Amino acid sequence: MTDTTIASVRGTSPRTGEPVGDPVPVSTAEEVDAAARAAERAFPVWSALPAAERAQALEAAADALDAALTELVALADAETALGEPRLTGEVARTSGQLRLFAEVLRDGGYVQAVLTPADPSTARPDLRRMRQAMGPVAVFSASNFPFAFSVAGGDTASALAAGCPVVVKAHEGHPATSVAVARIVAGALREAGAPEGVLNLVSGFEAGGALVNHPAIKAVGFTGSYAGGRALFDLCAARPEPIPFYGELGSVNPVVVLPGAAAERATELAEGYAGSLTLGTGQFCTNPGLLFVPEGGPLVDLVATAVAGKSTGGMLTSRMRDGYEARVAVLGEVATLEVLASGAASDDSFAVAPRVWKLPLKAFADQLETLGEECFGPAGLVITYPDVESLVKVLAELPGSLTGSVHADAAAGDAPAAEQVAAALRHRVGRMIYNGWPTGVAVCWAMHHGGPWPSTTSSQYTSVGATAIDRWLVPVAYQDWPDELLPPELQDANPLGIPRRVG
Amino acid sequence: MTDTTIASVRGTSPRTGEPVGDPVPVSTAEEVDAAARAAERAFPVWSALPAAERAQALEAAADALDAALTELVALADAETALGEPRLTGEVARTSGQLRLFAEVLRDGGYVQAVLTPADPSTARPDLRRMRQAMGPVAVFSASNFPFAFSVAGGDTASALAAGCPVVVKAHEGHPATSVAVARIVAGALREAGAPEGVLNLVSGFEAGGALVNHPAIKAVGFTGSYAGGRALFDLCAARPEPIPFYGELGSVNPVVVLPGAAAERATELAEGYAGSLTLGTGQFCTNPGLLFVPEGGPLVDLVATAVAGKSTGGMLTSRMRDGYEARVAVLGEVATLEVLASGAASDDSFAVAPRVWKLPLKAFADQLETLGEECFGPAGLVITYPDVESLVKVLAELPGSLTGSVHADAAAGDAPAAEQVAAALRHRVGRMIYNGWPTGVAVCWAMHHGGPWPSTTSSQYTSVGATAIDRWLVPVAYQDWPDELLPPELQDANPLGIPRRVG
């Protein structure tokens, strides 16, 4: 990883295993410093722009991405093999995210303005509080969304919206796509009046470490592996000035099928599970890694049939394929695991096959530390439980996940059990899904894409949805400040018409 | 500090230097574990209580503190020598904080409920997001507010309000007071229906380390020194499961006097500064450590006279007195510092005298690392600046502080300079004060008592005011969840009538 003779990063086709796309030079220490300093210089200008002007710049970036759709999809498909339909949708999701944050800025509620009037009877001064940009931000791209969680993805969009310039560490899985997106978005921002240096790109493993240790960087956003995330979290915490590290790491996403649902719609559930497990070759942080089903009944066999009928394609990189195969081999050695089904792999160079094991709840609970670890890819455990009481005890001990799902049939008497399961999952997951599958994360105001450790390093925050902007904001209070010197968000007349609390 | 032969902690009178109050046993490792486990058992019960019931319990605790006023003030005055008037006011502030958080709970806005309706046209599900309690919390008491930042202070009140049981590590400066407050508040909470274990107290240096490393503890609140805070922050970050550490450490609180104000009201400013610097023997985290005044004019000499006329009393502990004297000795060795004034010390055993030095802006800027460090106690630097342009460059380089203050006279032409100073301070301090002094922190909705590193370890949060509850909350989203199984905060009918965003 740190071979200093490698002077460039180049993509590899998951279909052929051959190099693809233009090579991208690895950033030198001087280039990382220059990028962080450029972001630092841009910060006072970008953060001081009226929110409405930042909103216009984000919309210009969104328009530029949409206009480059054909070029971008071709580049990304060569490097990721995710296919044109998926990548076309992902560009739209990415430009949509930029537009959502423009909406967040115009709404103005994101500053959480609070005005407490002076109270002469207690000598209390006039106090007005709002949130403002934190400083320059580093963003680590993810492999599995070359647009939506990459150079101009949710981390970048929310940080730019907050007023924070960004330095992106490109993912080595799609280097040419990253360069193209950076060029297009930085150009659009510049034309829309943003200062030079508001979006910067660096490449290479060592650039990442240098970036999080750079004194100009004030926060880090990350989506990736547990090992990589923990290492960067530790670097952030050990700095002379520690900075927040918002990392989304691994998640096993428990799914519970309650007895009534299992009895009423076993076939539909088996198909739904196999579809969610294998979607995108299982390369989603919300992949359903643990399926809890009642003992007995036809569901387990139906799951076996459904998964055996699935074929999955190439993983994004050879490293990820190797990681999947290694984890599958580890699980293959666990005596209590019985292979329930194996699907097929396409003939892509990095292809892997789906694999599902089954085991009883008791055996799972006894090996929670080993079996509760994420397997990134289309692999899952089907855990059979004897009764809901035993189940909820184990659910309450699960490692933190981004999501938890419950399949229930109220008419078949599942409601009390659903309530018990919800009480157990509520403190173990960030999003609770009823009669649905965890893959698919809607970009909207109420989304929460976060969860307890180890699914994220900061369970207070989300990386998807309008409140993702919270990560890049810090409060400031003005005491007895003259109205004409206050930011417009806090002036008496509320000239921006934003939601505020007074009291 | 870690002498294991010390089996108890006992207070010392700052007036006489003699032991005072009952000795309090140091907590054993088993006792720390039992306290954390008690909090863990209380968590599901306390966090699941309706917010209105938690509000009633907080009000019962407030009433119980007020009812014990005489006993509490006597205990605390013996251990801290802060005097009856100040301590009487502080008990009222403490019960007032508990009542403010009851108001926060009834208001309901603290859960930040957001409802995004389903959109069949894009297959978007129904999503509803709110915030809920994080888990059991450890609180480290401060020395300088034996009630308001101690066992039942702002950290504890906000955590309990959020639904988080608390284990307090008592401050060794007021052990008997801590035991009495814990007994009174825990008893009142229990009588009001709170589960056993919702408030627990541990004592001793080693208990603190064991507490932050305990797996049941999910977050830590701290007010204290830079060294202690950094050590505990590092422990929290190094845990197998890292947890947030909300530490308020040191702050130099720059105060700028602009030329017009200096010309128009020099005497008033000199008196105001001397009063703020020496209030409570300077033992406030908002103590004005740096005063920037224009070169020339009578203000510097008036400051010298005002400070020379002040006498200060005992510091809270012998360790704090020794720390003050050591820092004063270090500053005494700095060649560019000229002693401007020394005040008098009372004949209390732990008394210290106020001391102020002066130096030019250029010399200060050249030694920013040394001179920008907090001196806890009644000591300050008076820094003379040649012009506002030079001043703002240095202000932008200051270490992070809780507060920054500007004294301006708009009629005398200070407004443009005030705007420049505000722009420079805005990203270096958490609260900006106009024509006032930083000591005095109003407990209200709009207060922000936080700031950039090293004034706090988490600049996104405040430890005073209604939004202090934010530290103990994590979001959870419900997707397509049946209305009758949702928490009342998210149900269609909004039965609690709380503020929510829909869209």
Boltz contact constraints between the chains, C-beta under 6 A:
constraints:
  - contact:
      token1: [A, 114]
      token2: [B, 445]
      max_distance: 6.0
  - contact:
      token1: [A, 114]
      token2: [B, 446]
      max_distance: 6.0
  - contact:
      token1: [A, 115]
      token2: [B, 446]
      max_distance: 6.0
  - contact:
      token1: [A, 116]
      token2: [B, 444]
      max_distance: 6.0
  - contact:
      token1: [A, 116]
      token2: [B, 445]
      max_distance: 6.0
  - contact:
      token1: [A, 116]
      token2: [B, 446]
      max_distance: 6.0
  - contact:
      token1: [A, 124]
      token2: [B, 442]
      max_distance: 6.0
  - contact:
      token1: [A, 127]
      token2: [B, 446]
      max_distance: 6.0
  - contact:
      token1: [A, 127]
      token2: [B, 447]
      max_distance: 6.0
  - contact:
      token1: [A, 128]
      token2: [B, 446]
      max_distance: 6.0
  - contact:
      token1: [A, 129]
      token2: [B, 446]
      max_distance: 6.0
  - contact:
      token1: [A, 129]
      token2: [B, 448]
      max_distance: 6.0
  - contact:
      token1: [A, 237]
      token2: [B, 237]
      max_distance: 6.0
  - contact:
      token1: [A, 241]
      token2: [B, 453]
      max_distance: 6.0
  - contact:
      token1: [A, 419]
      token2: [B, 485]
      max_distance: 6.0
  - contact:
      token1: [A, 431]
      token2: [B, 477]
      max_distance: 6.0
  - contact:
      token1: [A, 432]
      token2: [B, 478]
      max_distance: 6.0
  - contact:
      token1: [A, 433]
      token2: [B, 479]
      max_distance: 6.0
  - contact:
      token1: [A, 434]
      token2: [B, 480]
      max_distance: 6.0
  - contact:
      token1: [A, 434]
      token2: [B, 481]
      max_distance: 6.0
  - contact:
      token1: [A, 436]
      token2: [B, 480]
      max_distance: 6.0
  - contact:
      token1: [A, 442]
      token2: [B, 124]
      max_distance: 6.0
  - contact:
      token1: [A, 444]
      token2: [B, 116]
      max_distance: 6.0
  - contact:
      token1: [A, 445]
      token2: [B, 114]
      max_distance: 6.0
  - contact:
      token1: [A, 445]
      token2: [B, 116]
      max_distance: 6.0
  - contact:
      token1: [A, 445]
      token2: [B, 503]
      max_distance: 6.0
  - contact:
      token1: [A, 446]
      token2: [B, 114]
      max_distance: 6.0
  - contact:
      token1: [A, 446]
      token2: [B, 115]
      max_distance: 6.0
  - contact:
      token1: [A, 446]
      token2: [B, 116]
      max_distance: 6.0
  - contact:
      token1: [A, 446]
      token2: [B, 127]
      max_distance: 6.0
  - contact:
      token1: [A, 446]
      token2: [B, 128]
      max_distance: 6.0
  - contact:
      token1: [A, 446]
      token2: [B, 129]
      max_distance: 6.0
  - contact:
      token1: [A, 447]
      token2: [B, 127]
      max_distance: 6.0
  - contact:
      token1: [A, 448]
      token2: [B, 129]
      max_distance: 6.0
  - contact:
      token1: [A, 448]
      token2: [B, 475]
      max_distance: 6.0
  - contact:
      token1: [A, 448]
      token2: [B, 477]
      max_distance: 6.0
  - contact:
      token1: [A, 453]
      token2: [B, 241]
      max_distance: 6.0
  - contact:
      token1: [A, 459]
      token2: [B, 474]
      max_distance: 6.0
  - contact:
      token1: [A, 460]
      token2: [B, 474]
      max_distance: 6.0
  - contact:
      token1: [A, 474]
      token2: [B, 459]
      max_distance: 6.0
  - contact:
      token1: [A, 474]
      token2: [B, 460]
      max_distance: 6.0
  - contact:
      token1: [A, 475]
      token2: [B, 448]
      max_distance: 6.0
  - contact:
      token1: [A, 477]
      token2: [B, 431]
      max_distance: 6.0
  - contact:
      token1: [A, 477]
      token2: [B, 448]
      max_distance: 6.0
  - contact:
      token1: [A, 478]
      token2: [B, 432]
      max_distance: 6.0
  - contact:
      token1: [A, 479]
      token2: [B, 433]
      max_distance: 6.0
  - contact:
      token1: [A, 480]
      token2: [B, 434]
      max_distance: 6.0
  - contact:
      token1: [A, 480]
      token2: [B, 436]
      max_distance: 6.0
  - contact:
      token1: [A, 481]
      token2: [B, 434]
      max_distance: 6.0
  - contact:
      token1: [A, 485]
      token2: [B, 419]
      max_distance: 6.0
  - contact:
      token1: [A, 503]
      token2: [B, 445]
      max_distance: 6.0
